């Protein structure tokens, strides 16, 4: 089958590799003219790492990422609420990796370019007659027909607009994110991800590179979330032109300036950042369907979600695997696309809904409400067994599977 993928991000490139491995002819069209390793850190959950392992990428991942040992929930004083073992230490078949998003994308780009057609500076703007992609290039518009067109073109997807032409801007509930990277001494075991604080002000931090030999410092990825407006249903995000703009330290220090833990200097990370970008925390309402004729959606084009639980890139990678398998299992294209959607759409809609309810961040809010000044014994504030059960329930609902489940 001749397949065209709109979008050369992590999901689109993984789909290209998975589809090519099953004998399809694939073309990837990326709007950016010169892709570069931009962005900051992300986490790949074990089930996504398993997909990349099937594509032969596990050795490369081990060489460019940090194998995450645990996710620690903490209050704004740095006191641990719960430690959740991750990856192999958590009983999964594969590691969980903390990795630089841009470096991962460039690795996938190189891998895909060796096996399929990958073209940059080619923005898919629409579809004609169901199977002809309309494309803008520097040399003018062009068209390209395919048996299947996959929209992996992100939260502002042109192909999604065919299914929801009146959808409008993404949904925003008043939280801004500042994402940065800083070279700093390793914290805890050098492989731990921590989310500290509560829904009004949260700091997520994890290393994305091994300590460098010259001075032992690690590249630390961090995300500072701060509510700047109260949530209102249907509120739209700041203008798209302001997305991914350079962040300002002065916007963060009034909130996080006193967050100095015995294991981490939060304001120090912020002030010494190599780069800092500001984003609105947004999602979109789940669609009732992803397919329209011989087209379907994948990744953020299909199910943009609030970034809680390390689900963004992971779910895009799982989409890629499911689409490739559905096309192999069903000779009829419409049946295959229906099977893909039936497998993926309900799960992703559930994650969108859970994350709108703060996901696991609700645990942080309860501790903040009951012990805003910290605690001597956690059990005086919250039942540790209930916390563990809530975390396990979220992971099960989001598709996590250990060896024993």
N, C-alpha and C positions, 0 to 999 in steps of 0.2 A: 504493500500500500504506500502511496505517496502522501506524506504527512508534512504539513507546514505548521511550525510552532512560532507564534508571535510572542517574543520575549526571551532574552538570553540571560535571565537570572538563574538562581539556584534550581528552582522548580523546572523551568523550561529546558535547561541544559541536562538535568537528570533525566527528564522525560525523553529527550533526544537520545541519550545513551541507552536507556532501557528499551526504547522502541527499535533502535538500530540493532541491538543485541538479539531481537526477535525477528530480524529480517526485513524491517521496513526501510524505505527510503525517506530520509528526514532532511528538511531544511529549517534552520533556525534563523529568524529575522530579529535583530536587536536594533532598537531605535538609536541608541548611543553610537556615535561615530567611532570613538576610540575608547573602548572599555578599559577601565583602570581598576586596580584593587582598592576601591573606595569603601567607606563605611567603617564600622567598629566591630565589636564582638557579637557572636551568637552562640547558642548551644544547640548541639545536635543530639537528640535523644537516641537511646540504643536501637529502637526499631528503625529509625532513619539510617543510622550507621550500618545496620544490617543490609539495607538496600544498597548503599554505596559499596559495601563489602562484596555483594553479588556482582557489582560492576567492576571489581578489581581495584578499588580505590582505598582499601583499608590501610595498606602500608604507607601510602602518601599521607593519609590523615594522621597516622601515628607520628609522622615526621614533622607535621606543621601545626599540631594542636596540643592542648593539655587534656589529659584524661581525667575527667571530673570524678572526684572520689565521693562527694556528698553535697547535698543542698542543705544549708543551715538557715533556719528561720530565727530571727533575733529581734529584740525590741530596739528602740532608738538609743538605748544605752549600750548596745552591743552584747547584751546578755542573751545566751542561746535559749531558744524556746523548744526547738526540735532539730535533730540531725537526721536527715534522710539519706541513707547510703544510695549511691547512684552507680550506673554502669555495672561492671563486673562485680564490684563490691556490694551491689544491691541485688545480686542474683540474676542479672540479665545476661543474655547470650553475647552481647556486644558492649563495648565501652560507651560512655557518654563523653562527647568531646566539646570543649570550649575552644572556639576557633575564630580567627579574623574573617568576617564575612567576605570582604573583598578578595582575600587570598584564596578562600574556598571557591568563589565564583571564577577566578582566573584559572584555577586548577581544572575545574569542570570545563571551562572554555577551551583550554588547550586539549583536553581529552576529547571533547566533542568535535573540535576542529579537525582532529586526525581521523575521524570516523564518519562524519556527516558534513553537510554544507552549512556553514555558519557565516552569516553576513551581517556586518554592522552598518549603521547609518540607514537602516531600513525600518521605518515605522509603519506598522499595520494600522490603518485608520478605519477599516470597515470591511464588509464582505458583500459581494454582488452575486446574485443567483445561487446563494448557498455555499458555493465551493470556490469562489474566486476572491482572493485577498486583494484589497486595495491598499497600495503601499506608497508612502511618501519617501523620496530620496533626495539627495542634494542635486541630482540631475533631473528632478521632476518626478511626477507620479508614474507608477507602473502597476501592472496587475500580475498575479501568479495564481494559477489554478492548482488545486490539490484534492485528493480524495477525502482528506480530513484536515480541518483547521483547528488548532488548539490555542486558545487564548491564555497565555501565561504572562500577560503584560501588566500585572500589578493592580494595585487598588484603583487606579484611574483607567482601567482597561477599556479599550475601544470595543472589544468584542462583548464585554459584559453589557455595554450600553444597548446592544441589539436586544438583549433580554429584558433590560430595565431602563428604557429610554428616559423615564421621568424620575429616576432615582435621586439625582442631585448630588450634593457634596457628601463626603463621608460623615458619619455620626461622631460627634465629639462631646464628651461629658465633663469638660473642664480641666482635664489633667494634661500638663505639658511634661515632656521628657527631655532631659539633657543627657546626651550620650558622649562619653569621652574615653580616652586611653591615656595612661600615665605609666612611666617606668618607675617602679617602686620596689621596696623590699618585699619578698614573698610573705604572705600572711597565712596563719594557721599551718596547714600541711603543704601549702603551695599548689593545691589542686582542688580547693573547695570553692563552691559558689555560695554566696550569702545574700539573703534579702532581709533588710533590717528596716524597722520603722512601722508605718501604718499607711492607710489609704490616702491620708492628707499629705504625707511626706515619706517617701520610701527611697532607700538606697540599695541598689543591687550591684554586686561586685564579684568578679571572678578573673583569674589569670587566663590569658589566651596565648602565651608563649612560655617556653622553658626559660629559666634564669640565664641571662647572657654571661659568658665567661669573663668578660672584662671587669664587671663590678658586682655580679650576682643579682642584679635587679631583674624583675619580671615585668613584662608588659601586662598591665592590669586594665581590664575593661570595666567601666562602671556606668550605671544609669541612675540618674537622680530624677525621681518623679515628684512633682509638686502640683497640688490642686490650686489653680489660679482663679477658677470660677466654680460655683456650685453646680452640680449636675442638673441638667434640664433635658427632658426627653426631646429628641429631634434637633438639639442644638448643632449647628454646623461648625466644622473646624475652621481655624484661621485660613486666610487666603492661601491657595496652593503655592503662590510665589514665595511665601514665608517659610515653607517647609524646608527642613534640612539646612537652615541657616546657621551661621556661627553663633555659638552660645556665649553668654556673658557671665563671668564669675560672680558679678554683683547680684545676679538674679538668684544665686544659690546660697551664698554665705549667710544671709539673714536666717535661712531655714536650717542649713546643715553646718554652720560654722562652729557649733559646740559639740558636734558628733565625733569626739575623740575617744576611741575605744582602747582598751589595753592591748588589742591586737591589730588595730587599724586606725590611721589618722585620716578621717574622711575629708576634712577641709584641705589637708595637705594634698590628697589626690586631686581634688578639684582645682586647686590653684596651680599645680604643676602639670596640668594636662597638656599633652602634645597637641591634641585637637579636641574640640568640644562642639557638638552639633545639637540644635534644638528642634524638637519634633512635637506635634500634637499627638496625643494618644487616641487613635481613632479606630473605628471598624465600620462595617456596613451590615445592614439587616440581611439575614440569610435569604437566598433566592429560592423560589419554589422549584426551579429547575436550572440546570447548567447547559443543557444541549438545545440546539436549534438547528435541525437538519444535520448536515455533516460537520457541525462545529460543536466544541465543548470548551469548558473552562478548567483552569488548574491553578493551584496556589492562591495568592492574594487576589487574583482576578475572580476566583470563585468564592472565596471565604475569608476576606480580610478580618482579622481578629485582634482584639486588644492583646499586646504582647505580655501575657502572663503564662507561666508554665512552660516556656521554651517551645511553643507550638508552631511558630510561624514557618521557619524553614523546614522543620520536621514534617509538618503536615503537607507541605508542597512536595517533598520527596516521597511521602507515602502516596500522594496523588499520582505521581509519575509511575510508581510501581503498579498501582491498581489499574491505571489506564492501559499500560503495556500488557498486563495479564488479561484484562477483559478483551482486548483485541485479539489475543492469541486463543482465548477460550471460545470466542463466538465469531463465526464466519460472517454473519450479517452485521453491518456497521451499526445500524440503529439499535440492535439488540446489545451489541458490545457497549455502546455509549450508555444505554440504560443500565446495564450491569455495573459499569464504572460508577455512575452517579448513585445508584442504589447502595453501593458499598461505602462511598465516601461522603456524600452530602449529609446524611443524618448525623454522622459522627462529627463532622466539622460544624454543623449548625449547633450541636450540643456544646461544643467547646466555646463557640462564640457566646452562647447564652451563659455558660458557667463563668466565663471571664468577665462578662458584663456585671455579674454579681460578685466581682472581685476575686473569683477563684479561690486559691489558697491564701490570698492576702487577707481574707476575712479572719483568719487565725490571728494575724498581727493586730487587726482592729480590736478584737476581743481582749487581747492582752493589754493593749494601750488603754482601753476603757477601764479595765479592772486594776491596772497597776501602772499609771502614767509615770510614776517616779521610780520604777524598777521594782525588783522583788528580791527577797532573800532565798525563798524556796519556790520554785515554779509550781509545785503541787498546791501551794496556798492560793494560787491564782487560777490555774486551769489544769484539768486532768490530762497528763501526758498521754495516756492511752487513748483518750478521745481525739487528741491532736493527730496521733499516728493513724487512727482509723479514718479521720477526715482526709488526710493526705493520700492514703491508699485508695479511698473511694474516688477521689478526683483523678488519680492516675489511671485507675481502671476505666473510668468514664471517658478519659482522653485517649485510650488505646494503648497504654503501657502494658507490657506483658513480660513477666519474669519466666524463668525456666519452669516454675511450678504452677503457672496459671495459663 
